[in-house]
Amino acid sequence: MPAIILSTLNARYFHSSFGLRYLFANLGELQADAVIREFIITQRPLDIVERLLAEQPQIIGFGVYIWNVAETTQIVALIKQARPEVLIVLGGPEVSYEWENQPIVGLADYLITGQADLAFLQLCRQWLNGDLPVEKVIIAEPPLLESLASPYRFYNEEDIAHRLIYVEASRGCPFRCEFCLSALDKTAWPFPLDPFLNEMAHLYHLGVRHFKFVDRTFNLNNKIVVRILEFFLERLDERLFLHFELIPDQLPDALKTLIVQFPPGALQFEIGVQTFNPMVQALISRKQDNDKAEENLIWLRRNTHAHLHADLIAGLPGEDLGSFANGFNRLVALDPHEIQIGILKRLRGTPIIRHTAAFDLRFNPHPPYNLLSSQLLDFAMLRRLERFARYWDLIGNSGRFHQTRPLLLGSDPFGRFMTLSDWLFATTGQTHQLALERLFDLLYRGLVEMLAVAETTAREALTQDFHQSGMKSCPIFLRLERETLPVGKAVRTPIRPTRQARHHTPDL
């Protein structure tokens, strides 16, 4: 039976906990008496507690995040009722700031704030020696990255076969965007590059082909980025898939030269635009050259096969509906494959709180701490924007509606899609669990009834998209013409991620 259990609740099964593997890798002589146990938030807390306590641990360390804090609080409470002698140690971003009044912190024995890679080992050693700290809260200093043992050897066969493999070439961020926890970092620090690439080679040898880089500013150091991309270019095969977060206004020629060499489906860039409004950018301490960011997005779309995933935030201080709509329309015109719309969240510790009084920011007191209303966007409008974001993800980002999307957006993408979004919710009362066949029928009605698209035009576009999907059923809008339509062709399941592959399906 292990003395130490490292545990967390992931949002989904295919996620893996990078942080737990760092803790495990750096447990030194205690590693032989420790295990990692991952769960998902849909599992019942009582069942999780039963599985944990069945191993009779003496210490359980929990990684606490915004998506699992409620469930983890229940688990810790149950453990302390059933086995109060088990030492409970917390860590993670959700409990590293503003922890004083958090119920889960009150239940636990110890809290390690910040980067706990080495601090957890120190606490476990003190426990073994019977010399536990007097203070409940342990403030961990950022470790020297070269002093850390590598976590990559602790992805097992099941992880490689079924879960996302997270990697990082650097930690931290030099920028100060006030909505982000990285605003609290002093700068970005790279890991020693040669040892890192050796670990990537090992993962590749084991069969890993999907690498999700969690670096906040991957293209900050051009020399490092070039080396990493060259490394993967030498190992290209039809399954390789790399995800990076890019700074939108930094794309030097050396990086461009490498990016163009990757084939379709191999690269995904998450590009944080967040807002195009210079006044809002200044308010939230975000430095971004909008013209350069726009130029780079255009170049990436026209000259590379990279899948572009751009981010916008609704509800930022100083940004009203008109400003957000203009930003959305500007981004749509740049034609990234996906636009992720998020509602502003007040993550614990982030400086965004300084604008609360000036803009009457009112946040949900419960996770995910989303903005409920502000001076510029009332509650009803923010709820509409949440539904807009959901429907946009379902339709605009899905890659299923190549022919239909231009009809939906027209010359006023935000206005037309908001009209459709409002109508979809009024008609269905749902933002989730909409079957694909029903969605096609709803879009036909929405195009014709709400957006004034001719029936023939709407039917033709949706028909092409429907048959490209490979579905064999027959939605209502097609039934009258069933005999004249071609039979839907099955689409080969792509080797790389399905959603991204749909965006690169040739138009009919």
C-alpha positions as CSV (number, residue, x, y, z in Angstrom):
1,M,0.0,0.0,0.0
2,P,1.4,3.4,-0.9
3,A,2.1,5.9,1.9
4,I,1.6,8.9,-0.5
5,I,-1.2,9.4,-3.1
6,L,-1.1,12.3,-5.6
7,S,-4.5,12.9,-6.9
8,T,-6.8,15.3,-8.8
9,L,-10.0,15.4,-10.7
10,N,-9.6,16.1,-14.4
11,A,-12.4,17.6,-16.5
12,R,-12.5,14.6,-18.8
13,Y,-10.8,11.2,-19.1
14,F,-8.6,12.2,-22.0
15,H,-6.9,14.9,-19.9
16,S,-3.9,14.1,-17.8
17,S,-2.4,15.9,-14.9
18,F,0.9,17.4,-15.8
19,G,1.3,18.9,-12.3
20,L,1.0,15.5,-10.5
21,R,3.7,14.0,-12.7
22,Y,6.0,16.8,-11.8
23,L,5.4,16.2,-8.1
24,F,5.9,12.5,-8.6
25,A,9.1,12.9,-10.6
26,N,10.5,15.1,-7.8
27,L,9.7,12.9,-4.8
28,G,13.2,11.6,-4.6
29,E,13.6,8.6,-2.3
30,L,9.9,8.7,-1.5
31,Q,8.8,8.0,-5.0
32,A,8.8,4.2,-4.5
33,D,6.2,4.7,-1.8
34,A,3.9,7.0,-3.9
35,V,1.3,6.6,-6.6
36,I,-0.7,8.9,-8.9
37,R,-4.5,8.5,-8.9
38,E,-6.5,10.5,-11.4
39,F,-10.3,10.8,-11.6
40,I,-12.8,12.9,-13.5
41,I,-15.3,15.3,-12.1
42,T,-18.3,13.3,-13.2
43,Q,-17.4,10.5,-10.8
44,R,-19.2,10.5,-7.4
45,P,-17.1,11.9,-4.6
46,L,-18.0,9.0,-2.3
47,D,-16.8,6.5,-4.9
48,I,-13.5,8.4,-5.2
49,V,-13.0,8.5,-1.5
50,E,-13.7,4.7,-1.3
51,R,-11.0,4.1,-3.9
52,L,-8.5,6.4,-2.3
53,L,-8.9,5.1,1.3
54,A,-8.8,1.4,0.1
55,E,-5.1,2.0,-0.5
56,Q,-4.6,3.1,3.1
57,P,-2.5,6.1,2.4
58,Q,-1.0,8.3,5.0
59,I,-0.7,11.4,2.9
60,I,-3.0,12.5,0.0
61,G,-2.0,15.5,-2.1
62,F,-4.8,17.1,-4.2
63,G,-4.3,19.3,-7.2
64,V,-7.1,21.9,-7.0
65,Y,-8.3,23.9,-10.1
66,I,-11.2,26.1,-11.0
67,W,-13.0,23.1,-12.6
68,N,-12.7,20.7,-9.7
69,V,-12.7,22.8,-6.5
70,A,-16.3,22.1,-5.6
71,E,-16.0,18.3,-6.1
72,T,-12.6,18.2,-4.4
73,T,-14.0,20.1,-1.4
74,Q,-16.6,17.3,-1.0
75,I,-13.9,14.6,-1.2
76,V,-11.7,16.2,1.4
77,A,-14.6,16.7,3.8
78,L,-15.5,13.0,3.4
79,I,-12.0,11.8,4.0
80,K,-11.7,13.9,7.1
81,Q,-14.9,12.4,8.4
82,A,-13.9,8.8,7.6
83,R,-10.2,8.9,8.2
84,P,-9.2,12.1,10.0
85,E,-5.6,10.9,10.5
86,V,-4.9,11.0,6.8
87,L,-2.8,14.1,6.1
88,I,-4.4,16.2,3.4
89,V,-2.1,18.6,1.4
90,L,-3.5,21.0,-1.2
91,G,-1.9,22.7,-4.1
92,G,-2.8,24.3,-7.5
93,P,-3.8,27.6,-8.9
94,E,-7.3,27.7,-7.3
95,V,-5.9,27.6,-3.8
96,S,-2.7,29.6,-4.3
97,Y,-4.3,32.9,-4.0
98,E,-7.1,34.4,-1.8
99,W,-7.2,31.1,0.2
100,E,-8.0,32.5,3.6
101,N,-11.8,31.9,3.5
102,Q,-11.9,28.9,1.2
103,P,-13.8,26.0,2.8
104,I,-11.4,23.4,1.3
105,V,-8.4,25.1,2.8
106,G,-10.1,25.0,6.2
107,L,-10.7,21.3,5.9
108,A,-7.1,20.4,4.8
109,D,-4.0,20.0,7.0
110,Y,-1.6,21.9,4.7
111,L,-1.6,24.2,1.7
112,I,1.3,24.7,-0.6
113,T,0.9,27.9,-2.7
114,G,2.7,28.4,-6.0
115,Q,5.0,25.9,-7.7
116,A,5.0,22.9,-5.4
117,D,7.4,20.7,-7.4
118,L,10.0,20.6,-4.6
119,A,8.0,21.9,-1.6
120,F,5.8,18.8,-1.5
121,L,8.8,16.5,-1.2
122,Q,10.1,18.7,1.7
123,L,6.8,18.5,3.5
124,C,6.7,14.7,3.1
125,R,10.2,14.4,4.5
126,Q,9.2,16.5,7.5
127,W,6.2,14.2,8.1
128,L,8.4,11.1,8.0
129,N,10.7,12.7,10.6
130,G,7.8,13.7,12.8
131,D,8.7,17.4,12.3
132,L,5.7,18.9,10.5
133,P,5.6,22.6,9.9
134,V,3.7,24.7,12.5
135,E,2.3,27.0,9.8
136,K,-0.5,25.5,7.7
137,V,0.3,27.6,4.6
138,I,3.6,26.9,2.9
139,I,4.6,29.5,0.3
140,A,6.7,27.7,-2.3
141,E,9.4,29.7,-4.1
142,P,9.7,29.1,-7.9
143,P,12.3,26.3,-8.3
144,L,15.3,26.6,-10.6
145,L,14.1,24.7,-13.7
146,E,17.4,22.9,-14.2
147,S,17.0,21.4,-10.7
148,L,13.7,19.7,-11.5
149,A,13.5,16.0,-12.4
150,S,11.7,15.4,-15.7
151,P,8.0,14.3,-15.5
152,Y,7.8,12.8,-19.0
153,R,8.9,9.3,-18.0
154,F,5.8,9.0,-15.9
155,Y,3.3,9.1,-18.8
156,N,2.4,5.4,-19.0
157,E,1.0,3.3,-21.8
158,E,-2.6,4.1,-21.1
159,D,-1.7,7.9,-21.1
160,I,0.0,7.6,-24.4
161,A,-2.8,5.6,-25.9
162,H,-5.8,7.6,-24.6
163,R,-4.8,10.9,-23.0
164,L,-3.4,14.3,-24.0
165,I,0.3,14.5,-23.4
166,Y,1.3,17.9,-22.0
167,V,4.8,19.3,-22.3
168,E,6.4,22.6,-21.5
169,A,9.6,24.2,-22.9
170,S,9.3,27.2,-20.5
171,R,7.4,28.5,-17.5
172,G,6.0,31.9,-16.8
173,C,5.1,34.9,-18.9
174,P,6.7,38.4,-19.1
175,F,3.4,40.1,-19.9
176,R,0.9,41.6,-17.4
177,C,-2.6,41.0,-18.9
178,E,-4.7,41.5,-15.8
179,F,-7.3,38.8,-16.5
180,C,-4.6,36.1,-16.4
181,L,-2.8,34.4,-13.5
182,S,0.4,34.7,-15.6
183,A,0.3,38.5,-14.8
184,L,1.7,37.5,-11.4
185,D,4.8,35.9,-13.0
186,K,8.1,37.9,-13.0
187,T,9.1,36.7,-16.4
188,A,9.4,33.5,-18.5
189,W,12.1,31.0,-17.9
190,P,13.1,28.3,-20.5
191,F,14.0,24.8,-19.5
192,P,17.5,23.6,-20.6
193,L,16.8,22.9,-24.3
194,D,18.9,19.8,-25.0
195,P,17.6,17.7,-22.0
196,F,14.1,18.8,-23.0
197,L,14.5,17.7,-26.6
198,N,15.9,14.4,-25.4
199,E,12.7,13.9,-23.4
200,M,10.6,14.7,-26.5
201,A,12.6,12.1,-28.4
202,H,11.9,9.5,-25.8
203,L,8.1,10.3,-25.9
204,Y,8.2,10.1,-29.6
205,H,9.9,6.7,-29.5
206,L,7.2,5.5,-27.2
207,G,4.5,6.4,-29.8
208,V,3.4,9.9,-28.7
209,R,2.3,12.0,-31.6
210,H,0.1,14.6,-30.0
211,F,2.2,17.1,-28.1
212,K,0.3,19.9,-26.3
213,F,2.7,22.6,-25.3
214,V,1.4,24.6,-22.2
215,D,3.9,27.4,-22.5
216,R,2.1,30.7,-22.1
217,T,4.4,32.4,-24.6
218,F,5.8,29.8,-26.9
219,N,7.2,32.2,-29.6
220,L,8.9,34.5,-27.1
221,N,12.4,33.1,-27.6
222,N,12.9,32.6,-31.3
223,K,16.1,30.5,-31.0
224,I,14.3,28.0,-28.8
225,V,11.2,27.9,-31.0
226,V,13.3,27.3,-34.1
227,R,15.1,24.4,-32.5
228,I,11.9,22.8,-31.3
229,L,10.2,23.1,-34.7
230,E,13.3,21.8,-36.5
231,F,13.2,18.8,-34.1
232,F,9.7,17.9,-35.0
233,L,10.2,18.6,-38.7
234,E,12.8,15.9,-38.7
235,R,10.2,13.5,-37.3
236,L,7.2,14.3,-39.4
237,D,4.7,11.6,-40.0
238,E,1.0,11.5,-40.8
239,R,0.0,11.4,-37.1
240,L,2.1,14.2,-35.7
241,F,0.0,17.0,-34.1
242,L,1.5,19.9,-32.2
243,H,-0.4,22.6,-30.2
244,F,1.2,25.9,-29.3
245,E,0.1,29.2,-27.8
246,L,1.5,32.1,-29.9
247,I,1.9,35.8,-29.2
248,P,-0.1,37.2,-32.1
249,D,2.2,40.1,-33.0
250,Q,5.5,38.3,-33.0
251,L,6.2,36.1,-36.0
252,P,9.8,36.6,-37.3
253,D,10.9,35.3,-40.7
254,A,12.9,32.4,-39.2
255,L,9.7,31.1,-37.6
256,K,7.7,31.6,-40.8
257,T,10.2,29.6,-42.8
258,L,9.7,26.6,-40.6
259,I,5.9,26.8,-40.2
260,V,5.3,26.6,-43.9
261,Q,7.0,23.3,-44.0
262,F,4.4,21.5,-41.9
263,P,1.6,19.7,-43.7
264,P,-2.1,20.1,-43.1
265,G,-3.2,18.9,-39.7
266,A,0.2,18.9,-38.0
267,L,0.2,22.4,-36.3
268,Q,-2.4,24.1,-34.2
269,F,-1.8,27.6,-33.0
270,E,-3.9,29.1,-30.1
271,I,-3.6,32.9,-30.6
272,G,-4.8,35.1,-27.8
273,V,-6.2,38.3,-29.4
274,Q,-8.7,38.9,-26.6
275,T,-9.6,42.4,-27.8
276,F,-8.7,44.8,-30.6
277,N,-9.7,47.9,-28.6
278,P,-6.6,49.9,-27.7
279,M,-8.2,51.7,-24.8
280,V,-9.3,48.4,-23.3
281,Q,-5.8,46.9,-23.9
282,A,-4.3,49.8,-22.0
283,L,-6.7,49.4,-19.1
284,I,-5.8,45.7,-18.6
285,S,-2.1,46.2,-19.2
286,R,-2.1,44.2,-22.4
287,K,0.6,45.1,-24.9
288,Q,-0.4,44.2,-28.4
289,D,0.3,45.6,-31.8
290,N,-3.1,45.1,-33.4
291,D,-1.9,45.9,-36.9
292,K,1.0,43.5,-36.7
293,A,-1.3,40.8,-35.1
294,E,-3.7,41.2,-38.0
295,E,-0.9,41.0,-40.5
296,N,0.4,37.8,-38.9
297,L,-3.0,36.1,-38.9
298,I,-3.5,36.9,-42.5
299,W,-0.1,35.6,-43.4
300,L,-0.6,32.3,-41.4
301,R,-4.0,31.8,-43.0
302,R,-2.8,32.4,-46.6
303,N,0.6,30.8,-46.5
304,T,0.5,27.9,-44.0
305,H,-1.5,24.8,-43.2
306,A,-1.6,25.6,-39.5
307,H,-5.0,25.3,-37.8
308,L,-5.6,28.7,-36.2
309,H,-7.6,29.0,-33.0
310,A,-8.1,32.6,-31.9
311,D,-9.4,33.8,-28.6
312,L,-11.7,36.7,-27.7
313,I,-12.9,37.8,-24.2
314,A,-16.3,39.4,-23.7
315,G,-16.8,41.7,-20.7
316,L,-13.4,43.2,-20.4
317,P,-13.3,46.6,-18.5
318,G,-14.2,49.4,-20.9
319,E,-15.5,47.2,-23.7
320,D,-19.1,47.7,-24.5
321,L,-21.2,45.5,-26.9
322,G,-20.4,47.6,-29.9
323,S,-16.6,47.4,-29.3
324,F,-16.8,43.6,-28.8
325,A,-18.9,43.2,-31.9
326,N,-16.4,45.2,-34.0
327,G,-13.6,43.0,-32.6
328,F,-15.5,39.9,-33.5
329,N,-16.2,41.1,-37.0
330,R,-12.6,42.1,-37.5
331,L,-11.4,38.7,-36.4
332,V,-14.0,36.9,-38.6
333,A,-12.6,38.8,-41.5
334,L,-9.1,37.4,-40.8
335,D,-10.7,33.9,-41.2
336,P,-9.1,31.8,-38.4
337,H,-10.4,28.3,-38.4
338,E,-11.9,28.8,-34.9
339,I,-12.8,31.7,-32.7
340,Q,-13.2,30.9,-29.0
341,I,-15.3,33.4,-27.2
342,G,-14.9,33.4,-23.4
343,I,-16.7,35.5,-20.8
344,L,-14.4,37.4,-18.5
345,K,-13.6,35.4,-15.3
346,R,-12.2,36.8,-12.1
347,L,-9.6,34.2,-11.4
348,R,-8.3,34.3,-7.8
349,G,-5.3,36.5,-7.5
350,T,-5.6,38.3,-10.9
351,P,-5.3,42.1,-11.0
352,I,-8.5,42.5,-12.9
353,I,-10.2,43.0,-9.6
354,R,-8.8,46.5,-9.4
355,H,-11.4,47.6,-12.0
356,T,-14.4,46.3,-10.0
357,A,-15.6,49.7,-8.6
358,A,-14.9,51.8,-11.7
359,F,-16.8,49.5,-14.0
360,D,-19.2,47.9,-11.5
361,L,-17.9,44.4,-12.3
362,R,-20.1,41.7,-10.6
363,F,-18.7,38.2,-10.8
364,N,-20.2,34.8,-10.0
365,P,-19.1,33.9,-6.5
366,H,-18.9,30.3,-7.5
367,P,-16.6,28.7,-10.1
368,P,-16.0,29.6,-12.9
369,Y,-16.3,33.1,-11.5
370,N,-17.7,34.5,-14.7
371,L,-18.8,38.1,-15.1
372,L,-22.5,38.4,-14.4
373,S,-23.0,42.1,-15.1
374,S,-21.0,45.4,-15.5
375,Q,-21.5,49.0,-16.1
376,L,-21.5,48.4,-19.9
377,L,-23.1,44.9,-20.1
378,D,-26.1,44.0,-18.0
379,F,-26.9,40.5,-16.8
380,A,-29.3,39.8,-19.7
381,M,-26.8,40.7,-22.3
382,L,-24.0,38.6,-20.8
383,R,-26.4,35.6,-20.7
384,R,-27.0,36.3,-24.4
385,L,-23.3,36.4,-25.1
386,E,-22.8,33.1,-23.3
387,R,-25.3,31.5,-25.6
388,F,-23.8,33.2,-28.6
389,A,-20.4,31.7,-27.6
390,R,-21.9,28.2,-27.2
391,Y,-23.8,28.3,-30.5
392,W,-20.7,29.8,-32.3
393,D,-18.7,26.9,-31.0
394,L,-21.3,24.4,-32.1
395,I,-21.7,26.0,-35.6
396,G,-19.0,28.4,-36.5
397,N,-16.1,26.4,-35.0
398,S,-17.2,22.9,-35.8
399,G,-15.9,22.7,-39.3
400,R,-19.2,21.2,-40.5
401,F,-20.7,24.2,-42.2
402,H,-18.2,25.4,-44.9
403,Q,-20.9,26.3,-47.4
404,T,-23.5,27.5,-44.9
405,R,-21.3,29.8,-42.7
406,P,-21.0,32.6,-45.3
407,L,-24.8,32.7,-45.5
408,L,-25.1,32.9,-41.7
409,L,-22.6,35.8,-41.4
410,G,-23.1,38.0,-44.4
411,S,-21.7,41.5,-44.1
412,D,-22.4,41.8,-40.3
413,P,-21.2,38.5,-38.7
414,F,-21.9,39.5,-35.1
415,G,-25.3,41.0,-35.7
416,R,-26.5,38.2,-37.9
417,F,-25.2,35.4,-35.6
418,M,-26.6,37.1,-32.5
419,T,-30.0,37.2,-34.3
420,L,-29.6,33.5,-35.0
421,S,-28.4,32.8,-31.4
422,D,-31.4,34.5,-29.9
423,W,-33.8,32.6,-32.2
424,L,-32.1,29.2,-31.5
425,F,-32.6,29.7,-27.8
426,A,-36.1,31.0,-28.1
427,T,-37.0,28.0,-30.3
428,T,-35.2,25.2,-28.4
429,G,-34.5,26.4,-24.9
430,Q,-31.2,24.5,-25.3
431,T,-27.6,25.2,-25.8
432,H,-26.4,21.6,-25.4
433,Q,-27.6,18.2,-26.5
434,L,-28.7,19.4,-29.9
435,A,-28.5,16.4,-32.3
436,L,-26.6,17.2,-35.5
437,E,-29.5,16.3,-37.8
438,R,-31.8,18.6,-35.7
439,L,-29.2,21.3,-35.9
440,F,-29.2,21.2,-39.7
441,D,-33.0,21.6,-39.7
442,L,-32.8,24.5,-37.3
443,L,-30.2,26.2,-39.4
444,Y,-32.4,25.9,-42.4
445,R,-35.3,27.5,-40.6
446,G,-33.0,30.2,-39.1
447,L,-31.5,31.1,-42.4
448,V,-34.9,31.4,-44.1
449,E,-37.0,32.8,-41.3
450,M,-34.6,35.1,-39.5
451,L,-31.8,36.0,-41.9
452,A,-33.8,36.3,-45.1
453,V,-31.8,33.8,-47.1
454,A,-33.7,32.3,-50.1
455,E,-35.0,28.8,-49.5
456,T,-33.2,27.4,-52.5
457,T,-29.9,29.0,-51.5
458,A,-30.2,27.8,-47.9
459,R,-31.1,24.3,-48.9
460,E,-28.3,24.0,-51.4
461,A,-25.6,25.1,-48.9
462,L,-26.9,22.9,-46.1
463,T,-27.2,19.9,-48.5
464,Q,-23.6,20.1,-49.5
465,D,-22.5,20.4,-45.8
466,F,-24.8,17.6,-44.8
467,H,-23.5,15.1,-47.3
468,Q,-19.9,16.2,-46.6
469,S,-20.5,15.1,-43.0
470,G,-21.1,11.5,-44.1
471,M,-24.4,11.2,-42.2
472,K,-26.9,8.7,-43.7
473,S,-30.0,10.1,-42.1
474,C,-32.4,12.5,-43.8
475,P,-33.2,15.8,-42.1
476,I,-36.6,17.4,-42.7
477,F,-35.4,20.0,-45.1
478,L,-34.1,17.3,-47.4
479,R,-37.0,14.9,-47.4
480,L,-39.0,16.4,-50.2
481,E,-36.0,16.1,-52.5
482,R,-34.6,12.8,-51.3
483,E,-34.8,11.1,-54.6
484,T,-32.8,13.7,-56.4
485,L,-30.0,13.9,-53.9
486,P,-26.8,11.9,-53.9
487,V,-26.3,9.3,-51.2
488,G,-24.0,10.6,-48.5
489,K,-20.5,9.3,-48.7
490,A,-18.8,8.0,-45.6
491,V,-15.8,10.2,-44.7
492,R,-12.6,8.4,-43.6
493,T,-11.8,9.0,-40.0
494,P,-8.8,11.3,-39.9
495,I,-5.7,10.3,-38.0
496,R,-5.2,13.7,-36.5
497,P,-7.9,15.3,-34.3
498,T,-11.3,15.1,-35.9
499,R,-12.5,18.7,-35.4
500,Q,-9.4,20.2,-36.8
501,A,-9.5,17.9,-39.8
502,R,-13.0,19.0,-40.7
503,H,-11.7,22.6,-41.1
504,H,-9.2,21.3,-43.7
505,T,-11.8,19.3,-45.7
506,P,-11.8,20.6,-49.3
507,D,-14.9,22.6,-50.2
508,L,-17.4,20.8,-52.5
